Amino acid sequence: MFLKASCIYNLVYAIKLHLKVHFHEILH
């Protein structure tokens, strides 16, 4: 259960980071 939650957390973090980088590219 904990491992699954950790996996989902890492996935969400990776998606947020990707969107942040993408958003930064669009602005500049």
C-alpha positions as CSV (number, residue, x, y, z in Angstrom):
1,M,0.0,0.0,0.0
2,F,2.8,2.4,1.0
3,L,4.8,1.5,-2.1
4,K,1.8,2.2,-4.3
5,A,1.2,5.6,-2.8
6,S,4.9,6.4,-3.2
7,C,4.8,5.4,-6.8
8,I,1.7,7.6,-7.4
9,Y,3.4,10.5,-5.6
10,N,6.5,10.2,-7.7
11,L,4.4,10.1,-10.9
12,V,2.5,13.2,-9.9
13,Y,5.8,15.0,-9.0
14,A,7.3,14.1,-12.4
15,I,4.2,15.4,-14.2
16,K,4.2,18.6,-12.2
17,L,7.9,19.1,-13.0
18,H,7.3,18.4,-16.7
19,L,4.5,20.9,-16.9
20,K,6.6,23.5,-15.0
21,V,9.4,23.1,-17.5
22,H,7.0,23.2,-20.4
23,F,5.3,26.3,-19.1
24,H,8.7,28.0,-18.7
25,E,9.5,27.2,-22.3
26,I,6.2,28.7,-23.5
27,L,6.8,31.9,-21.6
28,H,10.3,32.4,-23.0
